[in-house]
Amino acid sequence: MHAHQGTTSSALTRLNVNAARLLGIPPHGYAHLLGLATEHLDDDLCRPPTLTSIRIAELTTMHAPWTEVSLLMAQQSSIGSLGVWDYLITSAPTPLDGIRDGAAYLAAVLDTGTDTAQITEDGDHVTISHFNDADLAYEAACAVRACALGLYQRRLEAAARRSLVPLRVTLAAAPPRRHHALTELYRTDAIEFEGSVSSITFRTCDLNTPAPLAQPGLSAVLRRHAEQVLAASAPLHSWIDLFRTALTSAYDESSPTLATVAQRLALSVRSLQRRLDEHGTTWSNEVENVRRAHVTRLLHDTELTMDSIAVRSGYADARVLRKAVQRWYGTTPAALRRNGRAEAAAPKLSCPR
């Protein structure tokens, strides 16, 4: 699975930005962060850096207690706002099956380099533990962990189509001066503090009943979709990632030019060339890389003729396309197509879930 460590989903970043807006935090304090440009924030295939979400989380907990921030985040996260991850949980045969899928595909929302979820089944009880190892300020870390548990609870309730009151909630945080927001978040006052890990525990019978919205085979479809989304996602770790995302987007629409891509990045052509030089690359090299990926994808995934692929890839004719493929791979387009299909058709070993 494509983990895309160091990044989170744009959906989660939008949730953080919305919380900052609702708390009245001036945009100039975070709008400059990588991944917050409209074209990236609104693109579900873009993955902004985890550091962007961390910075916004820290800003929010400077403006409000972490208990209230966690409640606000959970309240603003309606079903569907976190994409396919929400439906993995809410459409499974049982809520327990759903939360297992949610834990397995946590990368669809979070940075699995810093966040993991663990499901522990112990007879009559099921405990969902959330581990967060990001380099966060204390208050922000408390908010993130508390909110994660609240999101799990809300998704399970959506799967069960009824209220689910946990047996207990344990937070890896010191007791706050006031925790009414947490009581509202979890709908219980059975909250323990100073735990070694943050967790929420339910009765097994509450999570193991058939989910009203479940449909046969739907979970398998959603798992495949989650894998496809992760595979197609574009992580934004640095400026060069932003540039390559902008270039790929421009290439998908038409033949890109320095001027059009520079405009998307709010740079002059000269500044764009200078930045590329600083990253040890050139415009022509980057265009060639995008074109190679585009040609390879068309050869592997379509039945288009060589002439059609040449036209769609900006080449004068199939002869020029063949020369390019020979230069890239040392083979012909037809051979590259055959080899790609043979690899795709080869059986893959997998461990049972």
N, C-alpha and C positions, 0 to 999 in steps of 0.2 A: 504494500500500500504506500502511496505517496504521502509521506508525513508532513512535508513542507515545514520542518522545524525552523523556528525563528520567525514564524508568521502566524497570523490568525485569519479567520474568515472576514471578509468585508462586512458580513452581517453582524458579527460581534462588534466590529469597530463602529458600525452605525449605531449599535445599542449604546456604546460608550459615549459617542458624540451626542446622542439624544439626551442622555443623562446629564451631560455637561451643560447642554442648552437649557434643560428644565431647571437646573440649579442656578442658572443665570451667570455662568462663567463666561467672560468675554472671549469670543472666538480667536482674538489675536494671541491668546495664550496657547493655542493648540493647532490653529488652522494651517500653520506652516509645516506640520509634521508629515513625514513621508507616508503617502497612501491616502491622504485626506482630500486630494483634488477630486472634484465632482466625478470626473470620468473614471476614477479608481474606486471611490467610495460606493458608487452606484453600480459597479460591475461585480456581479456575484462570483466571477472567476478570478478576480484580483484578490490577493492575500497581502494586506498591509503588514508591516513589521510588528512583531509582538511589542517592541519598544514603544510604538505609537499608542497602543492600548494601555500599556503600563503608565505612560506619562499622563494620559487622560484620567485614568483611575486615581492617580496620585493627586491630580488637580481637584477631582470631585470630592475626595476625602479631606481636602484642605478647606472646602466650603461647607461640608455637612458631616455629621458623625457617620462612621462607617456602617453602623446599623441601619441608618436611614438610606444611605447610598445603596446598600444591598437590596433593601425593600423596593426602592425606586426602580432599580435595574430589572428585578424580577417582574414587577408590575407592568413595565413597559414592553416586556418580551412576550408578545402574544404568540399563539401557535402559528407556525409558518414563518415567523420573523427570523428564525435561525436556519431556514432552508430545509434540506432533506433530512438533517439530523433530527428535527422535530418529528417528522413523519415516520422515521425509523422506530421511534418510541411509541407513537400514538397509533400506528397501524399494525403492530405486531399481534400475533395470536393472543398473547396475554401481556399485561403490563411488565411482568418479569422478563419475558422474552424481549420486549421493547427496550428495557433499560440495559439488558445485556448487549443488544445491538448498539445502543447509544454509547456505551463504554468502549465497544470495539471500534467504533467509528468517531471517536472524540476528535480526531484530526479534522473532521469536516467543519468544526467550529473553532477549536482551540489549538494552541501550540503544544504538541505532545512532547516537545523537549522540556517543557516546564509544567505541564498539567497532565495528570492521569486520573482515571477513575477505576475503582475496584469494587466488584460485587461479591459479597460474602454471604453464603447461604448457610444458616445454622439452625436446622430443624424448623421451628416455628417462626424464625426471624430472618429477614433479609436486610443487610446493612450495605449502604452505598457510601463508599469513602472517596473523598476528593483530595488529591495531593497537588499542591502548587508550590513549585520550587523557584519561581521567578524572583529576580532581584528587585523586590517591591518594598516601598516604605511600609512600615508596620500597619498603619491604618488601612492602606490600600489593599494589602495582603488579606486582612480580615474581611474586608468588603468582598473581595473576589471569591474567597472560600465560602462565605455565608451565602452569597448570591448563587453560586454553583449548586449548592444543596437545594436552594429554593427553586431553581430551574428544574432540577430532577423531580422534585415533588410535583410541580405544576404539570410537567409532561406526563407523569404517571397518572395524575388525576384526569388529564385529558384522555388518556388511553382507557382508563376505567370508567370514565363518564360519571364520576362521583367524587366527593371529597374523601381524601385519604389523610387521616391524622397520624403522624409518625408516633411510634412508641417513645422515641427520644431523639434528640439532636445533640450532637457533640461538636463543639467548635474549638479549633486550635487558636484560641484568643483569650486574653484576660477578660474577666467580667466587665462589661461597660457600665458606666454610671446609670444609664437607663437602657432597658432593652425591650421596651414596648413594641418597637418596630420589628424586632425579631419574633416576638409572640404573634404579631400580625402576619409576618412572612410565613411562618411554619404552622400557624393556627394551633399552637400548643405552647404551654409554658414549661414543658419538660425539656429544658435546654441546659446542657452542662457546658462548662467552660474549662479552659486550660487543658484540653485534651491533646494527645500527641498527634492526632490527625482529625480533620473535620469529617463528620459522617452523619448520616441520617438513617434511622432504622424503622422498618415497617413489619407488620405481620405478614408472613408468607402467604396466608390465605387471602389477604387483600390484593396481592400482586399476582397470584396464580390463577385467577378466575378469567374466563374468556373475555376478551376485549370486544365491546359492541361494534367497533368500527373495523375489526379485522376482516380481511378477505383472503381466501386461500391463494398462496403464491405471491402475495403483494410484498411481503418482507424480502423475498429473494430479489424481486425487481428493484426495490428501494436500495438494497445493499449494492447491487450492480451500479445503480445510478450514483450512489455516493462515491464508489470507486472511480467512475467516469469523471465526476466533478473534480475529485482530487487530482486525477491524472491531467485534466485540462487546465487546472488552476495555474495562475501566474504569480509566483511569489515576488514581492517587492522588498528586497533586502537593502538595496542601495540605489544611488542615482542611475547606475547603468541598467538596473532592472526596470526602473521607470522608463528609461529611454527605449529599451527593447520592447516593452509592452506597447509604448506609443508607436514604435516602428511597425510592429506586427499588426496592430490595429489599422494603421494607415495602409499597409500592404494588402490587408484583406479587403479594403474598400477600393483601392486603385493603385497605380504605380506611385510609390511614395517619392517625395523629393525632400531634400534638406530643408527647404523653406517650410513645407507643410508640417514636418515633424517638429522643427524648431518652434513653430507657432503653437503646436499642441503643448509643448513644454514651457511656453512663455519665455523663450530664449531667442536671441538673434542667431542668424546662421553662423556668424563668426564665433559666438560664445559656445554654440553647440559643437562646432569643430574642435574648439579648444578643450571642452570637457571630454570629448571622445579621445583626444590625444592624451589627456591626463590619465585615462583608463587604459591606455596602451592599445587602442584600436582605432579604426577609421570608418568613415561612412560607407565606403565601398565594401569593406570586410563585413560590416554588420548587415548590409543589404544582401550580400551574397549568402550569409548564414540563414537569413530569413527565407530567401528564395530556395535554398537547398532543402530546408525543412518543408516548405510548401510543396515543392516538386515531389519529395519523398512521400509525403502524405497522400498526394493525388495518385501516385503510382500504386501505393499499397491499398488505398481505401476506395478507389473508383475504377470504373471500366473505361475511362476517357482514353481516346486515342492520343498518340504522341503529339500530333499536330494541335489537338485541343489543349493538352497540358502545356505545350509551348506557349500558346496564345495566353492562357490564364496565368502564366508565370513570367510574362514579359519578354519572352524570346521571339526572335524574328520567325523562326520555323523549327521543325523537329530536328533538323541537322544541328542547329546551334544547341538545342537541348541535349542531344546525344553527346556532344563535345563536353558540355558542362558536367553531365553525369559521369562521363569517363574521367574527368579531372577530379571530381569529388571522391568517387568510389572505385575507380579503376575497372569499371564494368559497364554494361549497356543498360539503358532504361528497362528493356524487356527482362533481362536477367535480374535486375534489382527488384522488379515487380514480382517475379516468380519466387525469389528468395524471401521476400517480405511475407508473401502469402503462405509459404511453407512454414516459416517461423510462427505465424499466427495460428496455423492449423495444428501445430505440434502439441501433443498432450502436456499439460502442466500438472506437476504433483502438488498437492495441497494437504495440509493437516486438517483433520476433522474439527469442526467447530465445537 
